Structures are given as C-alpha cells and as structure tokens.
C-alpha cells in the first residue's frame, strides 16, 4: 500500500491521538503508531504542495490554540485543498486532514458542520481502504461524536458497535486500540442515555488497560471518568465520586494540578461531590464542589477562551450550587451567559442546551416568576422532544419540572397528570426501579392524596420506599422522608397504630444518620405527638412534645420559629390537660419569638391568629377578663414581654 509522506502522516496521527472531543470522555479512537518510514515515495509524494499542506495543517493547529478559530478553519480547508490537488478528492491521503478539521469543528461546538465534511470522507475511506481500515474507523469515531452532539443517539450507538467490531478484528480482544475504542463507546452510550451499557464498556476498557499494565496513564483515567459518568447517570453517586477521585489523582500526578488535562476530571469529580452533598445535605462538601467547579471554569477559559461551550457547561454547574444556596440572581446571570454561549456555538439539536435551559427554568421558578418559568419550560419540552424523542430521560426530567411549576401555579389536576406522564416516560427509559421514577410517583401520590383519595396513594408511597431502599439503602435519609409520607397517609386513613410504627421507623433512620439532637428528629417527634394525641395517649403526647422542644432548642436555638411552633403545640396540649399557667407561659414565649423573628414585617395571619385565639382561651379559663388578654397580646405583638400573670410568679 502506498504510504503518505512521513511528516504528513505523523502529524495527522499525532493529532488523532491528542484531541479530546468529549466533555468528560476520552480522546477519539486513535490508530497505532505508523509503520516504519519507507523511501519508496512517488512523484506525488514529492510534490512541494504536500509539504505546504503539512505546514498549513500545523499552522491551523497553532491558530486554534490562540483561539483564532475562523482563521484556523480556513487554514485547515486550504491544507485539504492542496492535498486534494495532488492526490485527488476523496483519496486516502486527504481523509486524515478532513478528520483533523472535523475535530477542530467539534471542539468549537460546530457539530453539524463537522458532520457535513465527515460523511463524504468516510465514504471515500471505505471505498479506498475498506470499511475495516484505520482511516475508515478513525473517521467513523469522529462522526460518532458529531452525531452524539446533535442528539442522533441511535445512529451513534449503531456506529459505535461497528467501530468496536472493526477494532477488535484488526487488533485483537485485549489490545490497546480496543481499550481506547471501548472507553470512547462508554462515553457515547452515556450520552445516548444508556448508562448500563456505558458501565459495561468502561469496565471492559479498564480491564484491558490493567492487563497491559497501563493503570497510571491518561487513557486509563479517561476510562475511569466514563465509568464515573455511567454511575452518575444511574444516581450511584458515592461510586461515581470514588471512581472520579482515582481519575483525578492519576491526571494530577501526570500533568500537574492546573494543567489543561485537569479540566474535565476536576469538573466530573465536582459533579459527583455535588450530588453526594445534595443527598446528604452536607454544606462542607458543597463548598468543595463549588471550589472545584470554579477551578474547572478557570482552566476552561484559559484553554478555550470565554465563549466556548466547555465554559458554558462549567457556568451551569456553578449556577447549580448557587441555586442550592439561594443565590438565585447570581445563578440566573451565570445561566444566561451560558445559554448565550451555547446559542452561538452549539447546533440547535445539541442535547447540552436542554440541560442548561432546565436549570434556568428552575431558577426563574424559585425567583417567583412562575408564569415565565412555565412558558420557558414548555418551550424547552418541545425542543427536548425533537432532540431526544418523546420517550427519553431528558423529556421525563422536563415533564417532572413542569409538574412542579404547575403545583406552584395551583393547577393541581394538570400537575398530577404531568407527573404521571413523567413517571411513565421514566419507567420506559430508566427502568421501573429508578429513583427518578420514585420522585415522579411520590409527587403523583401527594397530589392524589390532596384531593381526598387516601387509599390509592398508600400503594404508591410503599413502592417509592421500596425503590429508594433498594437504591440508597434501608437507613438513607431520603427513605426516612418517604416513610414519613406513608405515615401521614396512614394518619389520614385513621390507622393510628400503623402510622405510629412508620413514624418510629423514620425516627430510627434519622437517629442513625444525624444523632438524637438533630432538628429532623425534633420534627419527627412532633409528628409522633400528633398520632399519640389521636390515640388519646395524652401523657405520652406531652412527654414527646417536651422531647421535641428540647431537641429544637438545642439544634436550632431558643429564638427559632420552629422552636416557637413546637411551643405552640406544647401549650395547646397543656391547655387541653388544664395545665393553664404553664400553657400561658409557653404560649407567651412562642409569641415573643415570632414577633422578634418577624423583624417588623407582617406576621403570618393564620399562624398568629391561632396563637391569639389560643392565648385568649387560656386567659379566659384562668378567669381573666378578655380585655386583659388583648392588652397582653398587644404588648407581645410589639415585642414587649408583659411578664408573669399576677399571682403566679411564672
């Protein structure tokens, strides 16, 4: 077979093996080292235009590093034109240059344009060299990335299987090229919302690397990244964090803490830490995740410039942390910058755009602009259906978010229907026992319960518990929350003994995670007290409310509104049991806390009305005139303690 000029071939092969195409994935499949240089050059190989094409290809690479992308693209095109003039359009010598240009376009987010030049290049490679050849397989790998970026999932996964079969045929079942191709396939299947397949390919890739003794290489770290991404998609957050930490350590040791190679591994580890922190409500880990996101942003801006899609991804990630912390205006500004970048740099069909827009929808909703959030969410839903298809995990997520917006708009029937639709889509795309299915089902159950149907939601809540126990473990906090939802449902059915049993189960979960003095234990104790009241176990109710108050005072402080609410409940119990003097003192303290926390703003009318009504009843039972009660309430509303009741001393 006729050889390309050595310099041109070496340049192309070097570019193939060194270009990272995916946000968190490895480089595209790279062929093995070229064969030894031969001196049997033809007249075409000696044509000075070949050397000129080589120089232009190198120049294009330099221009890209300098962020002069349009000029780099034009220079690539000029190199291809020179090579075509010598070797002919579609020749095997030209195909690698076209592939290099497509790689550059992909790094700039111009996937549709990359696809337009790759398809004829692939046809030429298959015609000249055969479908199972280095040229054809390399171009196919690049075309797969272009398809993935445009949401063409089925075509991408079909081509990926073809590449894997071809590489295995050329190089064997335990070869380095196959390990690289398997790692790339893992990224493709993750993007195509098939994380189980992605996990299988990543593990097979890692196994080959380990057999070859390549555990300390960048390629091995890339495969770890892809495994971590598959775990993340399956909501296996702790496993994702562990795998991504291994990848992080390898790349940091190889290239240094602030190297360009750290961009993706820092970001991926931050995503895993962020996810774990959200589940565990861990502020310290949120701090760690935000710091890593910001570090990844700096690296991306230095490497690509401020207007690159990789920068947009990192802006979106930082915005997610800001949303969790209530910094919604700052989050909105970051997300709008990210969306502006993506609108300029990415094809309309690029699936990345949906994720960023959904974060903006959530931010707008949290800012109280619910009507705007609904309109933007419906627009995003239409685009997601076009990009991903009606039955996709992305569409399920958008539908779930739309359901939350409809709840905020008090359109409960529409919200229930939307959550049900989201659940069905998620069942088909993620599996019957996925935690996202449980999230949508839980919301359906709550809405059905809210319209007075108490029996049907019970089975829904029990299924939610089974799913989350399977995924998070029997003692997970999320499972505790689910159990409390079931307990409330049983209370509505007046099945008090069963409700008590479930509440105590939830308390056991919280105690294992947080200890006895956590505020969630206090809230659970208040729920238990309500059940005991219905069972007419008044001594137990009072003791439980006192325990809850002690927990809230220790966990939240004496002046917290939750502490005041606990005092109100205890005062009510004391009043019913004719412990009137202590009830008055307890309620007086609660009212003073609420007044102080209001800081001059209007108090909640219903809440304060309940306090005033109960205080008046207590004073009447103590045989004080109504006007005495009202005078004391006026003083407390102004923040002044009227002091102990005359003659009581307390």
Secondary structure per residue as TSV (DSSP state, phi and psi in degrees):
chain	resnum	aa	ss	phi	psi
A	1	X	-	360.0	134.7
A	2	X	-	-66.3	138.1
A	3	X	-	-95.6	150.6
A	4	X	-	-73.7	158.3
A	5	X	-	-53.5	142.2
A	6	X	H	-58.0	-45.9
A	7	X	H	-63.2	-43.9
A	8	X	H	-65.4	-42.8
A	9	X	H	-64.8	-42.9
A	10	X	H	-63.8	-41.7
A	11	X	H	-60.4	-48.4
A	12	X	H	-62.8	-44.2
A	13	X	H	-64.6	-38.4
A	14	X	H	-63.4	-40.9
A	15	X	H	-66.9	-40.8
A	16	X	H	-56.8	-45.4
A	17	X	H	-80.3	-12.7
A	18	X	H	-109.2	4.4
A	19	X	-	-104.5	117.0
A	20	X	B	-87.7	121.1
A	21	X	-	-97.3	-23.5
A	22	X	S	-110.9	154.9
A	23	X	S	-57.9	-49.2
A	24	X	S	-121.1	4.0
A	25	X	S	-97.1	176.1
A	26	X	-	-81.9	-178.0
A	27	X	B	-67.8	161.8
A	28	X	-	-64.5	161.6
A	29	X	-	-53.3	128.0
A	30	X	-	-115.9	134.4
A	31	X	-	-71.1	166.6
A	32	X	-	-69.7	176.1
A	33	X	-	-57.8	145.5
A	34	X	-	-66.0	155.9
A	35	X	-	-64.7	163.0
A	36	X	-	-55.6	142.9
A	37	X	-	-60.9	134.8
A	38	X	-	-113.0	150.4
A	39	X	S	-95.6	7.1
A	40	X	-	-84.5	60.9
A	41	X	-	-79.3	143.7
A	42	X	-	-89.5	174.6
A	43	X	T	-61.5	-35.9
A	44	X	T	-63.8	-40.7
A	45	X	T	-64.0	-27.9
A	46	X	T	-86.8	-3.8
A	47	X	-	-60.5	129.9
A	48	X	H	-59.9	-21.6
A	49	X	H	-67.1	-24.4
A	50	X	H	-66.5	-46.1
A	51	X	H	-63.6	-37.3
A	52	X	H	-64.6	-38.7
A	53	X	H	-62.3	-40.8
A	54	X	H	-59.2	-46.3
A	55	X	H	-63.8	-39.9
A	56	X	H	-67.2	-38.1
A	57	X	H	-62.3	-42.0
A	58	X	H	-64.9	-41.1
A	59	X	H	-62.9	-40.1
A	60	X	H	-61.5	-39.4
A	61	X	H	-63.7	-41.7
A	62	X	H	-64.2	-43.0
A	63	X	H	-61.1	-38.8
A	64	X	H	-64.7	-41.3
A	65	X	H	-61.6	-27.6
A	66	X	T	-89.9	6.9
A	67	X	T	66.6	23.4
A	68	X	-	-97.4	74.2
A	69	X	H	-72.2	-41.8
A	70	X	H	-63.3	-43.5
A	71	X	H	-67.0	-36.0
A	72	X	H	-62.7	-43.1
A	73	X	H	-62.8	-44.1
A	74	X	H	-63.4	-36.2
A	75	X	H	-70.2	-40.0
A	76	X	H	-57.4	-46.6
A	77	X	H	-60.9	-38.7
A	78	X	H	-66.5	-38.7
A	79	X	H	-62.6	-42.3
A	80	X	H	-64.7	-42.0
A	81	X	H	-61.8	-41.1
A	82	X	H	-63.6	-45.2
A	83	X	H	-65.1	-37.2
A	84	X	H	-65.7	-35.3
A	85	X	H	-64.1	-29.5
A	86	X	H	-87.8	-49.9
A	87	X	H	-98.7	-19.5
A	88	X	-	104.3	149.0
A	89	X	T	-65.1	131.7
A	90	X	T	81.5	5.6
A	91	X	-	-71.7	158.2
A	92	X	H	-67.2	-21.8
A	93	X	H	-72.6	-26.7
A	94	X	H	-87.1	-30.8
A	95	X	H	-53.5	-44.8
A	96	X	H	-60.3	-34.8
A	97	X	H	-66.5	-39.4
A	98	X	H	-63.8	-41.1
A	99	X	H	-62.1	-39.6
A	100	X	H	-64.2	-41.4
A	101	X	H	-64.0	-41.4
A	102	X	H	-62.2	-38.9
A	103	X	H	-58.9	-42.9
A	104	X	H	-62.8	-42.7
A	105	X	H	-62.3	-38.7
A	106	X	H	-65.3	-39.6
A	107	X	H	-66.3	-22.5
A	108	X	T	-93.8	4.0
A	109	X	T	82.2	10.3
A	110	X	-	-97.2	64.9
A	111	X	H	-70.1	-35.0
A	112	X	H	-65.8	-39.1
A	113	X	H	-68.7	-38.7
A	114	X	H	-60.6	-44.0
A	115	X	H	-60.0	-38.6
A	116	X	H	-64.2	-27.2
A	117	X	H	-96.3	-18.7
A	118	X	H	-78.0	-36.3
A	119	X	H	-62.6	-47.6
A	120	X	H	-66.4	-31.4
A	121	X	H	-65.2	-39.7
A	122	X	H	-65.2	-43.2
A	123	X	H	-59.4	-41.3
A	124	X	H	-66.4	-42.1
A	125	X	H	-64.1	-41.9
A	126	X	H	-67.4	-34.9
A	127	X	H	-70.3	-44.4
A	128	X	H	-82.2	-41.2
A	129	X	H	-110.1	-13.7
A	130	X	-	97.7	154.8
A	131	X	S	-66.1	-26.6
A	132	X	S	-105.6	77.3
A	133	X	S	-143.1	160.7
A	134	X	H	-58.7	-46.4
A	135	X	H	-58.7	-50.7
A	136	X	H	-64.0	-42.8
A	137	X	H	-68.5	-38.2
A	138	X	H	-65.7	-45.0
A	139	X	H	-65.1	-39.2
A	140	X	H	-60.7	-42.3
A	141	X	H	-60.4	-40.5
A	142	X	H	-69.1	-39.4
A	143	X	H	-63.7	-35.0
A	144	X	H	-58.6	-45.8
A	145	X	H	-60.5	-41.6
A	146	X	H	-61.3	-39.9
A	147	X	H	-68.7	-42.0
A	148	X	H	-58.2	-44.4
A	149	X	H	-64.4	-22.1
A	150	X	T	-102.9	9.3
A	151	X	T	78.2	15.1
A	152	X	-	-87.7	72.4
A	153	X	H	-68.1	-47.5
A	154	X	H	-64.1	-42.7
A	155	X	H	-64.4	-40.2
A	156	X	H	-64.5	-45.6
A	157	X	H	-68.5	-34.5
A	158	X	H	-64.4	-43.7
A	159	X	H	-66.8	-35.2
A	160	X	H	-62.4	-42.5
A	161	X	H	-61.9	-37.0
A	162	X	H	-65.0	-42.9
A	163	X	H	-62.9	-45.4
A	164	X	H	-59.7	-44.2
A	165	X	H	-62.8	-40.6
A	166	X	H	-67.1	-43.5
A	167	X	H	-65.1	-41.5
A	168	X	H	-63.7	-38.4
A	169	X	H	-64.6	-39.6
A	170	X	H	-75.9	-38.6
A	171	X	H	-121.2	-13.4
A	172	X	-	103.2	168.5
A	173	X	T	-77.8	-18.5
A	174	X	T	-127.8	42.4
A	175	X	-	-98.2	158.9
A	176	X	H	-62.0	-45.4
A	177	X	H	-58.0	-36.7
A	178	X	H	-68.9	-38.3
A	179	X	H	-59.2	-43.0
A	180	X	H	-64.7	-42.9
A	181	X	H	-67.0	-38.1
A	182	X	H	-64.2	-40.0
A	183	X	H	-63.1	-44.4
A	184	X	H	-62.9	-39.7
A	185	X	H	-61.7	-36.3
A	186	X	H	-59.8	-43.8
A	187	X	H	-61.1	-44.9
A	188	X	H	-60.3	-46.0
A	189	X	H	-71.8	-29.3
A	190	X	H	-61.6	-46.8
A	191	X	H	-65.4	-31.0
A	192	X	T	-83.1	11.8
A	193	X	T	63.0	38.5
A	194	X	-	-126.0	67.5
A	195	X	H	-66.4	-28.3
A	196	X	H	-64.3	-44.2
A	197	X	H	-63.4	-41.4
A	198	X	H	-59.7	-41.8
A	199	X	H	-60.1	-44.4
A	200	X	H	-60.7	-46.7
A	201	X	H	-66.3	-40.8
A	202	X	H	-64.0	-43.1
A	203	X	H	-65.6	-38.2
A	204	X	H	-66.1	-39.9
A	205	X	H	-61.4	-47.1
A	206	X	H	-61.1	-38.2
A	207	X	H	-61.6	-40.7
A	208	X	H	-66.8	-46.3
A	209	X	H	-55.6	-43.2
A	210	X	H	-65.4	-39.8
A	211	X	H	-65.1	-30.4
A	212	X	T	-86.4	-1.2
A	213	X	T	71.9	34.6
A	214	X	-	-114.8	36.3
A	215	X	T	-70.8	-16.5
A	216	X	T	-106.2	30.2
A	217	X	S	-109.8	161.5
A	218	X	H	-63.3	-37.3
A	219	X	H	-63.0	-39.7
A	220	X	H	-64.2	-40.9
A	221	X	H	-63.1	-38.1
A	222	X	H	-62.2	-42.4
A	223	X	H	-64.1	-38.6
A	224	X	H	-61.0	-41.8
A	225	X	H	-57.0	-44.4
A	226	X	H	-67.6	-36.4
A	227	X	H	-63.8	-43.1
A	228	X	H	-60.1	-38.5
A	229	X	H	-65.9	-38.3
A	230	X	H	-65.8	-39.1
A	231	X	H	-63.9	-40.5
A	232	X	H	-61.5	-44.3
A	233	X	H	-63.2	-28.4
A	234	X	T	-89.3	5.1
A	235	X	T	63.5	28.8
A	236	X	-	-96.1	72.6
A	237	X	H	-67.8	-42.8
A	238	X	H	-63.5	-41.1
A	239	X	H	-64.6	-39.0
A	240	X	H	-62.4	-43.8
A	241	X	H	-61.9	-44.3
A	242	X	H	-61.3	-44.0
A	243	X	H	-67.5	-43.1
A	244	X	H	-69.2	-29.0
A	245	X	H	-65.9	-39.2
A	246	X	H	-61.9	-43.8
A	247	X	H	-62.1	-44.5
A	248	X	H	-57.1	-47.0
A	249	X	H	-63.2	-38.7
A	250	X	H	-66.2	-48.9
A	251	X	H	-68.0	-39.0
A	252	X	H	-62.3	-41.2
A	253	X	H	-67.0	-36.1
A	254	X	H	-75.5	-41.9
A	255	X	H	-121.6	-15.8
A	256	X	-	103.8	158.5
A	257	X	T	-63.2	-36.5
A	258	X	T	-111.8	24.2
A	259	X	S	-76.3	156.7
A	260	X	T	-57.2	-31.0
A	261	X	T	-65.7	-18.6
A	262	X	H	-79.2	-11.2
A	263	X	H	-53.7	-54.7
A	264	X	H	-73.7	-40.1
A	265	X	H	-68.4	-35.5
A	266	X	H	-64.3	-45.0
A	267	X	H	-63.5	-44.7
A	268	X	H	-65.7	-40.4
A	269	X	H	-64.9	-38.9
A	270	X	H	-61.9	-41.0
A	271	X	H	-60.6	-44.4
A	272	X	H	-64.4	-45.9
A	273	X	H	-61.7	-43.2
A	274	X	H	-59.2	-43.4
A	275	X	H	-65.1	-43.1
A	276	X	H	-64.0	-42.6
A	277	X	H	-62.1	-37.8
A	278	X	H	-64.8	-44.5
A	279	X	H	-64.3	-40.7
A	280	X	H	-91.0	-3.1
A	281	X	T	53.7	49.0
A	282	X	-	-105.8	105.7
A	283	X	H	-64.6	-40.2
A	284	X	H	-62.5	-40.2
A	285	X	H	-72.7	-29.9
A	286	X	H	-62.4	-41.3
A	287	X	H	-59.9	-43.8
A	288	X	H	-62.8	-42.6
A	289	X	H	-63.8	-44.7
A	290	X	H	-62.7	-42.6
A	291	X	H	-61.2	-39.4
A	292	X	H	-70.4	-39.1
A	293	X	H	-58.9	-45.4
A	294	X	H	-67.3	-35.6
A	295	X	H	-65.8	-41.8
A	296	X	H	-63.5	-36.0
A	297	X	H	-63.4	-44.3
A	298	X	H	-60.5	-44.9
A	299	X	H	-62.0	-43.3
A	300	X	H	-64.9	-41.9
A	301	X	H	-65.7	-38.3
A	302	X	H	-67.6	-36.1
A	303	X	H	-79.9	-39.8
A	304	X	H	-116.6	-14.8
A	305	X	-	95.6	168.0
A	306	X	T	-76.1	-11.1
A	307	X	T	-111.8	28.5
A	308	X	S	-97.7	148.4
A	309	X	H	-57.1	-31.7
A	310	X	H	-64.1	-33.8
A	311	X	H	-65.9	-40.8
A	312	X	H	-60.6	-41.2
A	313	X	H	-59.0	-45.4
A	314	X	H	-69.5	-36.0
A	315	X	H	-60.1	-41.4
A	316	X	H	-64.5	-38.5
A	317	X	H	-66.6	-43.5
A	318	X	H	-62.6	-40.8
A	319	X	H	-59.5	-36.5
A	320	X	H	-60.6	-41.3
A	321	X	H	-66.5	-42.0
A	322	X	H	-61.7	-37.7
A	323	X	H	-60.9	-44.5
A	324	X	H	-60.0	-29.2
A	325	X	T	-96.5	7.3
A	326	X	T	78.4	9.9
A	327	X	-	-89.6	68.5
A	328	X	H	-74.4	-37.7
A	329	X	H	-63.4	-43.9
A	330	X	H	-64.7	-39.7
A	331	X	H	-63.1	-43.0
A	332	X	H	-61.7	-42.8
A	333	X	H	-61.1	-42.9
A	334	X	H	-64.4	-42.5
A	335	X	H	-67.2	-37.4
A	336	X	H	-67.7	-35.3
A	337	X	H	-65.0	-42.7
A	338	X	H	-62.0	-44.3
A	339	X	H	-65.1	-38.5
A	340	X	H	-60.4	-43.1
A	341	X	H	-62.4	-47.2
A	342	X	H	-65.9	-36.1
A	343	X	H	-65.2	-32.5
A	344	X	H	-82.6	-34.0
A	345	X	H	-105.0	-24.6
A	346	X	S	-108.6	149.2
A	347	X	-	-63.1	151.9
A	348	X	T	-59.9	-28.2
A	349	X	T	-86.1	1.3
A	350	X	-	-68.2	124.3
A	351	X	T	-64.8	-21.7
A	352	X	H	-58.5	-33.6
A	353	X	H	-63.7	-32.4
A	354	X	H	-64.3	-43.8
A	355	X	H	-60.7	-44.9
A	356	X	H	-65.4	-41.5
A	357	X	H	-65.9	-34.6
A	358	X	H	-67.1	-34.4
A	359	X	H	-63.8	-39.1
A	360	X	H	-66.8	-39.3
A	361	X	H	-56.6	-47.5
A	362	X	H	-64.2	-38.6
A	363	X	H	-65.6	-44.6
A	364	X	H	-60.8	-41.1
A	365	X	H	-62.7	-45.3
A	366	X	H	-66.0	-26.1
A	367	X	T	-77.8	-3.9
A	368	X	T	93.8	0.6
A	369	X	-	-92.5	68.0
A	370	X	H	-70.9	-38.4
A	371	X	H	-63.3	-42.7
A	372	X	H	-62.3	-39.6
A	373	X	H	-62.1	-41.0
A	374	X	H	-63.0	-46.2
A	375	X	H	-61.4	-43.9
A	376	X	H	-69.4	-34.9
A	377	X	H	-67.4	-41.2
A	378	X	H	-66.3	-37.9
A	379	X	H	-63.2	-42.4
A	380	X	H	-66.6	-37.2
A	381	X	H	-60.9	-43.8
A	382	X	H	-61.1	-42.6
A	383	X	H	-67.8	-39.5
A	384	X	H	-63.0	-37.8
A	385	X	H	-65.9	-35.8
A	386	X	H	-69.9	-43.6
A	387	X	H	-74.0	-47.7
A	388	X	H	-102.3	-19.0
A	389	X	-	94.0	153.5
A	390	X	S	-59.7	-39.2
A	391	X	S	-99.8	83.6
A	392	X	S	-144.9	157.2
A	393	X	H	-62.5	-35.8
A	394	X	H	-64.2	-43.0
A	395	X	H	-64.5	-38.8
A	396	X	H	-59.6	-40.4
A	397	X	H	-66.2	-41.8
A	398	X	H	-65.0	-42.6
A	399	X	H	-61.5	-41.8
A	400	X	H	-61.3	-43.5
A	401	X	H	-63.7	-41.3
A	402	X	H	-60.8	-38.2
A	403	X	H	-59.8	-42.2
A	404	X	H	-63.2	-37.7
A	405	X	H	-65.2	-42.5
A	406	X	H	-64.9	-34.0
A	407	X	H	-61.8	-44.9
A	408	X	H	-63.5	-26.2
A	409	X	T	-89.8	6.4
A	410	X	T	61.8	31.0
A	411	X	-	-106.6	71.7
A	412	X	H	-65.4	-40.8
A	413	X	H	-64.1	-44.9
A	414	X	H	-63.1	-40.1
A	415	X	H	-63.2	-44.7
A	416	X	H	-58.8	-45.8
A	417	X	H	-62.8	-39.4
A	418	X	H	-68.9	-42.7
A	419	X	H	-62.6	-39.7
A	420	X	H	-62.4	-42.6
A	421	X	H	-64.0	-41.9
A	422	X	H	-61.2	-42.1
A	423	X	H	-62.6	-43.8
A	424	X	H	-64.6	-41.3
A	425	X	H	-62.5	-43.4
A	426	X	H	-66.9	-36.5
A	427	X	H	-59.5	-42.2
A	428	X	H	-72.1	-35.4
A	429	X	H	-95.4	-29.4
A	430	X	H	-111.5	-17.0
A	431	X	-	106.8	155.5
A	432	X	T	-65.9	-25.8
A	433	X	T	-110.2	28.9
A	434	X	-	-85.1	147.9
A	435	X	H	-67.6	-26.1
A	436	X	H	-68.4	-33.7
A	437	X	H	-61.0	-44.8
A	438	X	H	-61.0	-38.9
A	439	X	H	-63.1	-45.4
A	440	X	H	-68.7	-41.1
A	441	X	H	-63.2	-39.4
A	442	X	H	-59.6	-41.8
A	443	X	H	-70.1	-36.0
A	444	X	H	-59.1	-47.4
A	445	X	H	-60.0	-43.4
A	446	X	H	-62.8	-39.4
A	447	X	H	-72.9	-39.2
A	448	X	H	-61.8	-42.3
A	449	X	H	-62.9	-38.4
A	450	X	H	-65.7	-24.3
A	451	X	T	-94.3	15.0
A	452	X	T	98.0	1.4
A	453	X	-	-94.5	106.3
A	454	X	-	-97.3	-25.3
A	455	X	H	-75.1	-48.9
A	456	X	H	-62.5	-39.5
A	457	X	H	-63.3	-23.4
A	458	X	H	-55.9	-48.2
A	459	X	H	-65.5	-31.9
A	460	X	H	-66.6	-46.3
A	461	X	H	-62.1	-38.9
A	462	X	H	-66.0	-36.5
A	463	X	H	-67.7	-40.4
A	464	X	H	-57.7	-44.9
A	465	X	H	-61.0	-44.8
A	466	X	H	-60.7	-42.9
A	467	X	H	-63.8	-48.6
A	468	X	H	-72.8	-31.0
A	469	X	H	-63.8	-41.5
A	470	X	H	-64.0	-37.9
A	471	X	H	-86.3	-46.3
A	472	X	H	-99.0	-18.1
A	473	X	-	105.4	159.3
A	474	X	T	-65.6	-26.2
A	475	X	T	-107.9	21.3
A	476	X	-	-76.0	146.0
A	477	X	H	-59.4	-40.4
A	478	X	H	-59.8	-37.9
A	479	X	H	-64.9	-39.1
A	480	X	H	-58.5	-42.8
A	481	X	H	-62.1	-42.2
A	482	X	H	-62.6	-40.4
A	483	X	H	-64.6	-38.6
A	484	X	H	-64.8	-36.1
A	485	X	H	-61.0	-42.3
A	486	X	H	-63.6	-41.1
A	487	X	H	-59.4	-43.3
A	488	X	H	-62.4	-39.4
A	489	X	H	-62.6	-42.2
A	490	X	H	-65.9	-34.8
A	491	X	H	-63.4	-41.3
A	492	X	H	-64.0	-26.4
A	493	X	T	-88.4	2.5
A	494	X	T	62.0	32.3
A	495	X	-	-100.4	76.6
A	496	X	H	-68.6	-40.2
A	497	X	H	-64.6	-41.5
A	498	X	H	-67.8	-38.5
A	499	X	H	-62.4	-41.7
A	500	X	H	-61.3	-42.6
A	501	X	H	-60.6	-43.4
A	502	X	H	-69.3	-38.2
A	503	X	H	-63.5	-43.1
A	504	X	H	-64.9	-32.8
A	505	X	H	-63.4	-44.8
A	506	X	H	-62.1	-41.6
A	507	X	H	-61.6	-38.8
A	508	X	H	-61.7	-39.1
A	509	X	H	-64.7	-47.3
A	510	X	H	-62.7	-40.0
A	511	X	H	-64.2	-39.4
A	512	X	H	-63.7	-35.4
A	513	X	H	-84.7	-45.8
A	514	X	H	-109.8	-17.0
A	515	X	-	92.6	176.1
A	516	X	T	-76.2	-18.3
A	517	X	T	-106.6	21.2
A	518	X	S	-84.8	149.0
A	519	X	H	-62.5	-27.5
A	520	X	H	-67.4	-31.7
A	521	X	H	-64.7	-39.9
A	522	X	H	-61.4	-43.0
A	523	X	H	-65.3	-40.7
A	524	X	H	-64.2	-37.9
A	525	X	H	-62.8	-38.2
A	526	X	H	-64.7	-39.5
A	527	X	H	-63.5	-40.6
A	528	X	H	-63.0	-39.3
A	529	X	H	-60.8	-37.9
A	530	X	H	-63.7	-38.3
A	531	X	H	-67.3	-42.7
A	532	X	H	-62.2	-35.2
A	533	X	H	-62.1	-44.8
A	534	X	H	-65.5	-26.7
A	535	X	T	-86.7	3.7
A	536	X	T	62.0	30.2
A	537	X	-	-99.1	72.0
A	538	X	H	-70.1	-35.9
A	539	X	H	-62.7	-44.4
A	540	X	H	-64.4	-38.0
A	541	X	H	-60.9	-48.7
A	542	X	H	-61.0	-45.2
A	543	X	H	-62.0	-38.8
A	544	X	H	-68.1	-40.6
A	545	X	H	-65.8	-36.7
A	546	X	H	-65.7	-39.5
A	547	X	H	-63.5	-42.3
A	548	X	H	-62.3	-42.3
A	549	X	H	-62.6	-41.9
A	550	X	H	-61.8	-39.9
A	551	X	H	-64.6	-47.4
A	552	X	H	-64.8	-39.5
A	553	X	H	-63.4	-38.8
A	554	X	H	-74.4	-41.1
A	555	X	H	-82.1	-36.3
A	556	X	H	-114.4	-18.8
A	557	X	-	103.0	160.5
A	558	X	T	-69.5	-19.5
A	559	X	T	-108.7	16.4
A	560	X	-	-83.1	148.1
A	561	X	H	-65.4	-31.5
A	562	X	H	-66.0	-39.2
A	563	X	H	-59.9	-42.3
A	564	X	H	-63.5	-40.9
A	565	X	H	-62.5	-39.4
A	566	X	H	-62.2	-42.9
A	567	X	H	-61.6	-39.3
A	568	X	H	-61.3	-45.2
A	569	X	H	-62.8	-42.3
A	570	X	H	-66.6	-40.4
A	571	X	H	-61.3	-39.4
A	572	X	H	-63.4	-42.5
A	573	X	H	-63.7	-42.5
A	574	X	H	-64.1	-39.7
A	575	X	H	-61.8	-45.2
A	576	X	H	-62.6	-27.4
A	577	X	T	-97.3	11.9
A	578	X	T	66.3	24.2
A	579	X	-	-93.4	71.2
A	580	X	H	-73.7	-40.7
A	581	X	H	-64.4	-45.5
A	582	X	H	-66.9	-34.0
A	583	X	H	-63.8	-41.7
A	584	X	H	-62.9	-45.8
A	585	X	H	-62.0	-43.5
A	586	X	H	-63.8	-42.5
A	587	X	H	-71.8	-34.2
A	588	X	H	-62.9	-43.1
A	589	X	H	-62.6	-41.1
A	590	X	H	-62.3	-44.3
A	591	X	H	-64.0	-40.2
A	592	X	H	-64.6	-38.4
A	593	X	H	-63.0	-47.5
A	594	X	H	-62.0	-40.5
A	595	X	H	-63.9	-42.7
A	596	X	H	-66.7	-40.5
A	597	X	H	-70.6	-23.9
A	598	X	H	-68.0	-25.5
A	599	X	T	50.6	46.2
A	600	X	T	84.8	-8.8
A	601	X	S	-85.6	165.7
A	602	X	-	-68.3	131.5
A	603	X	-	-78.1	157.9
A	604	X	-	-62.5	119.8
A	605	X	H	-61.1	-45.2
A	606	X	H	-66.3	-44.9
A	607	X	H	-61.4	-49.2
A	608	X	H	-70.8	-30.9
A	609	X	H	-62.9	-40.4
A	610	X	H	-62.9	-41.1
A	611	X	H	-63.4	-46.3
A	612	X	H	-62.4	-43.2
A	613	X	H	-63.6	-45.8
A	614	X	H	-66.4	-40.3
A	615	X	H	-61.7	-40.8
A	616	X	H	-63.0	-42.7
A	617	X	H	-63.3	-42.0
A	618	X	H	-62.2	-43.9
A	619	X	H	-64.7	-39.1
A	620	X	H	-64.6	-42.6
A	621	X	H	-64.5	-27.1
A	622	X	T	-83.0	3.0
A	623	X	T	70.2	33.3
A	624	X	-	-96.6	151.8
A	625	X	-	-67.1	150.3
A	626	X	H	-59.1	-37.1
A	627	X	H	-66.5	-27.3
A	628	X	H	-65.8	-44.1
A	629	X	H	-61.1	-43.0
A	630	X	H	-66.8	-38.4
A	631	X	H	-63.5	-42.6
A	632	X	H	-66.4	-38.5
A	633	X	H	-63.3	-38.7
A	634	X	H	-61.9	-41.8
A	635	X	H	-63.1	-44.3
A	636	X	H	-66.5	-37.1
A	637	X	H	-60.3	-32.5
A	638	X	T	-85.4	-0.1
A	639	X	T	94.2	9.3
A	640	X	-	-104.3	130.4
A	641	X	-	-81.5	118.8
A	642	X	-	-71.6	-8.4
A	643	X	-	87.2	178.6
A	644	X	S	-62.6	155.5
A	645	X	-	-66.1	142.8
A	646	X	T	-54.5	129.8
A	647	X	T	86.6	-6.8
A	648	X	T	-98.5	-36.9
A	649	X	-	80.5	1.0
A	650	X	-	-132.5	360.0
